[in-house]
């Protein structure tokens, strides 16, 4: 998941400079969510790693 987020981020950087700010914020939020989810999944907390996952 981290590799996917990194690839999306690298592909999107600078590509959509003319896009609306809200769209860019949505993409950034989504990437943070993916990275956060991946981090929780690899923590080995014994609860499946999905509880309390939020980029905020």
C-alpha positions as CSV (number, residue, x, y, z in Angstrom):
1,X,0.0,0.0,0.0
2,X,2.9,2.4,0.8
3,X,4.4,1.7,-2.6
4,X,1.0,2.4,-4.3
5,X,0.6,5.7,-2.4
6,X,4.2,6.7,-3.3
7,X,3.6,5.9,-7.0
8,X,0.4,7.9,-7.1
9,X,2.0,10.8,-5.3
10,X,5.0,10.8,-7.7
11,X,2.7,10.6,-10.7
12,X,0.4,13.4,-9.5
13,X,3.1,15.9,-8.4
14,X,3.0,18.9,-10.7
15,X,0.7,17.2,-13.2
16,X,-2.5,18.8,-12.1
17,X,-1.3,22.3,-11.1
18,X,-4.3,23.9,-12.9
19,X,-6.8,21.7,-11.0
20,X,-9.1,23.1,-8.4
21,X,-7.6,23.3,-4.9
22,X,-10.4,21.1,-3.4
23,X,-9.5,18.3,-5.8
24,X,-5.8,18.4,-4.8
25,X,-6.7,18.4,-1.1
26,X,-8.9,15.3,-1.7
27,X,-6.1,13.5,-3.4
28,X,-3.7,14.4,-0.6
29,X,-6.2,13.3,2.0
30,X,-6.6,10.0,0.2
31,X,-2.9,9.4,0.0
32,X,-2.5,10.1,3.7
33,X,-5.3,7.7,4.5
34,X,-3.6,4.9,2.4
35,X,-0.3,5.5,4.1
36,X,-1.9,5.6,7.6
37,X,-3.8,2.4,6.9
38,X,-0.7,0.7,5.7
39,X,1.2,1.7,8.8
40,X,-1.6,0.4,11.0
41,X,-1.8,-2.9,9.1
42,X,1.9,-3.5,9.7
43,X,1.9,-2.6,13.4
44,X,0.8,-6.1,14.3
45,X,-1.7,-4.9,16.9
46,X,-3.6,-8.1,16.8
47,X,-6.9,-6.4,16.0
48,X,-6.5,-6.6,12.2
49,X,-4.9,-3.2,12.1
50,X,-8.0,-1.4,10.9
51,X,-9.4,0.2,14.1
52,X,-9.1,3.9,14.5
53,X,-7.5,4.5,11.1
54,X,-7.9,8.1,10.1
55,X,-5.5,10.6,8.5
56,X,-6.8,13.3,10.9
